[in-house]
Structure formats: C-alpha cells, structure tokens
Amino acid sequence: MLRVLNVEPPYVLVGHSFGGLVARLYAGLYPQDICGIVLVDAAPEYKELAYEKVIPKERIAENREYLLNPLQNSERIDKIRSYEQIAEHVQLYDIPLSIIIRGLPDEYHEGWPHMEILEMEQKLQAEFQRLSTSSRIRIANQSGHYIHHDEPEIVVEEIMNMLEESRS
C-alpha cells in the first residue's frame, strides 16, 4: 500500500498491542526500509503462556483456548502462527527502538491478578530492548493498555523523536 501511494522508505513503524508484532515482522522482512520503530504497549510473543504462572488454576484452560483458537479473540488472529512468523524473522535492528509501556493495570478479566499481569507484561516488554542496538523505554504512568487514548502526548513525543532521529 505504501508503494502504491508513492510513500517511499525509510519508514518509522508504530505498533500498538498486536500491531507491535506486525511492526516487528515488517521490520524483519524489510529491514532496509525501516529507520525506527515505536512499540506502544506491544504484545510480547506467547504472553498468554506467561500469564499461566499467575492466573488462577481454574482459568488456565480458558486462557489456553484463547491462545489456540482464533475464534476466541476479537481480532480472530491465529496467535500461534503469528508468533511463529515473528520467530522466523526476529533479528537485531540497527535502528532506534522506542518502547512505551503502560503503568496501570487493565482489569478486563474478572478474578485475574491484574497487578501481577502488569508486572509480567512490563518485564516482557522491557525485553524488547534486546532487539535494537539503540533502544529506550518510557513508562506511561497514567495509562492502561490504550496509551494513545490515556496519554496521547507520550506517543506523539516518541514518534516525533523517532522522526527527528531518522533525519540525523
């Protein structure tokens, strides 16, 4: 689509949630076209399996079904295949990487340990630093998962910083 619209590389990719996986996959497939990546509370691979360390035992089967069955998630994503695609194309990027992580827990599953899940996701997202020779983390302290709604100025600042870096 970018080429059809005559938008020439290099690109700064911005990915929120599952879009972070898409941005990382694109960067893995077309590294020559990318000059920076901003991950906004981006989904780590297999986070659902990591959840099983802290969620109630009676929720594990439901969680596993969510991971394995695309009909169980609102986006209808084949998560396993998507995670495999990322693994096939993972690489160290020699471009700037900004990782914006939420500071507040989301409470979308009743009876789940929301603080433990937040801490786990923060650690998993912090591991994205290993993907770039030039990475930084920013915590959006007043935001849940939808940082671009809760603190849009943080997302805009990181995108603007990335654009500035790409020009220098």
C-alpha positions as CSV (number, residue, x, y, z in Angstrom):
1,M,0.0,0.0,0.0
2,L,2.8,2.4,0.8
3,R,4.4,1.9,-2.5
4,V,1.1,2.2,-4.4
5,L,0.6,5.6,-2.6
6,N,4.2,6.5,-3.5
7,V,5.3,6.8,0.1
8,E,9.0,5.9,-0.2
9,P,11.1,4.4,2.5
10,P,12.6,4.7,5.0
11,Y,9.6,4.3,7.4
12,V,9.1,4.8,11.1
13,L,6.8,2.0,12.2
14,V,4.4,2.4,15.1
15,G,2.6,-0.6,16.5
16,H,0.2,-0.9,19.4
17,S,-0.7,-4.2,21.1
18,F,-0.7,-6.9,18.3
19,G,0.3,-4.1,15.9
20,G,3.7,-4.2,17.7
21,L,4.1,-7.8,16.4
22,V,3.1,-6.6,12.9
23,A,5.6,-3.8,13.0
24,R,8.4,-6.2,14.2
25,L,7.5,-8.7,11.5
26,Y,7.6,-5.9,8.8
27,A,11.0,-4.7,10.1
28,G,12.3,-8.3,10.0
29,L,11.1,-8.8,6.4
30,Y,12.2,-5.4,5.1
31,P,14.9,-4.1,7.4
32,Q,16.3,-1.9,4.6
33,D,13.1,0.1,4.6
34,I,12.9,0.9,8.3
35,C,14.6,3.8,10.1
36,G,12.8,3.4,13.5
37,I,10.2,1.6,15.5
38,V,7.9,2.8,18.2
39,L,6.2,0.0,20.2
40,V,3.1,1.1,22.2
41,D,2.2,-1.4,24.9
42,A,3.2,-4.0,22.3
43,A,2.2,-7.7,22.7
44,P,5.1,-10.0,23.6
45,E,5.0,-13.4,21.9
46,Y,3.3,-16.1,23.9
47,K,2.3,-13.7,26.7
48,E,-0.7,-15.9,27.3
49,L,1.6,-18.8,28.4
50,A,3.4,-16.4,30.7
51,Y,0.1,-15.5,32.3
52,E,-0.4,-19.1,33.4
53,K,2.2,-18.5,36.1
54,V,0.0,-16.1,37.9
55,I,-3.7,-16.6,36.9
56,P,-6.0,-18.8,38.9
57,K,-5.7,-22.5,38.0
58,E,-9.4,-22.7,37.0
59,R,-8.7,-20.0,34.3
60,I,-5.8,-21.8,32.6
61,A,-8.0,-23.9,30.2
62,E,-9.9,-20.7,29.2
63,N,-6.6,-18.8,28.7
64,R,-5.1,-21.7,26.6
65,E,-8.3,-21.8,24.4
66,Y,-7.9,-18.0,23.9
67,L,-4.3,-18.6,22.7
68,L,-5.0,-21.6,20.5
69,N,-8.4,-20.8,18.9
70,P,-8.6,-17.7,16.7
71,L,-12.4,-17.5,17.2
72,Q,-11.8,-16.8,20.9
73,N,-10.1,-13.4,20.4
74,S,-11.9,-10.4,19.0
75,E,-9.4,-9.9,16.1
76,R,-9.7,-13.6,15.0
77,I,-5.9,-13.8,15.0
78,D,-4.1,-17.1,14.7
79,K,-1.8,-16.2,17.5
80,I,0.4,-19.4,17.3
81,R,1.1,-18.9,13.6
82,S,1.7,-15.2,14.2
83,Y,4.2,-15.9,16.9
84,E,5.9,-18.4,14.7
85,Q,6.2,-15.8,11.9
86,I,7.9,-13.4,14.3
87,A,10.3,-16.0,15.5
88,E,11.2,-16.8,11.9
89,H,12.2,-13.2,11.2
90,V,13.5,-11.9,14.6
91,Q,16.7,-10.1,14.3
92,L,18.8,-7.4,15.9
93,Y,17.8,-4.0,14.5
94,D,20.5,-1.3,13.9
95,I,17.8,1.4,14.2
96,P,16.3,3.3,17.0
97,L,13.6,1.5,19.0
98,S,11.2,3.2,21.5
99,I,9.3,1.0,23.8
100,I,6.3,2.7,25.6
101,I,4.9,0.6,28.4
102,R,1.7,1.2,30.3
103,G,1.9,2.0,34.0
104,L,-1.5,1.0,35.1
105,P,-3.1,-2.5,35.2
106,D,-6.1,-3.3,33.0
107,E,-9.0,-5.1,34.5
108,Y,-10.5,-6.9,31.6
109,H,-10.8,-10.3,33.2
110,E,-12.6,-10.7,36.5
111,G,-10.7,-12.6,39.1
112,W,-7.3,-12.2,37.4
113,P,-4.3,-10.9,39.3
114,H,-4.1,-7.6,37.5
115,M,-1.0,-6.2,39.2
116,E,1.0,-9.4,38.7
117,I,0.0,-9.4,35.0
118,L,1.0,-5.8,34.7
119,E,4.4,-6.5,36.2
120,M,4.9,-9.6,34.0
121,E,4.0,-7.6,30.8
122,Q,6.3,-4.8,31.8
123,K,9.2,-7.2,32.2
124,L,8.3,-9.0,28.9
125,Q,8.1,-5.7,27.0
126,A,11.3,-4.4,28.6
127,E,13.0,-7.5,26.9
128,F,12.2,-5.8,23.6
129,Q,15.4,-3.7,24.3
130,R,17.5,-6.7,23.1
131,L,16.0,-6.2,19.6
132,S,17.9,-3.0,18.9
133,T,21.4,-1.5,19.3
134,S,19.7,1.7,20.2
135,S,16.6,1.3,22.4
136,R,14.8,3.2,25.1
137,I,11.9,2.5,27.4
138,R,9.3,5.0,28.5
139,I,6.6,4.2,31.1
140,A,3.2,5.8,30.6
141,N,2.4,6.0,34.3
142,Q,-1.1,7.2,33.9
143,S,-2.1,4.8,31.2
144,G,-3.6,1.4,30.8
145,H,-3.3,-0.6,27.6
146,Y,-4.6,2.2,25.4
147,I,-1.8,4.7,26.0
148,H,-2.7,6.6,22.8
149,H,-6.1,7.4,24.4
150,D,-4.9,7.9,28.0
151,E,-1.6,9.9,27.4
152,P,-1.5,10.6,23.6
153,E,1.2,13.2,24.1
154,I,3.7,10.5,25.1
155,V,3.0,8.6,21.9
156,V,3.3,11.7,19.8
157,E,6.5,12.7,21.5
158,E,8.1,9.4,20.9
159,I,7.1,9.4,17.2
160,M,8.4,12.9,16.8
161,N,11.7,12.0,18.5
162,M,11.9,9.0,16.2
163,L,11.3,11.1,13.1
164,E,14.0,13.6,14.3
165,E,16.5,10.8,14.9
166,S,15.8,9.3,11.5
167,R,16.7,12.6,9.8
168,S,20.1,12.9,11.6
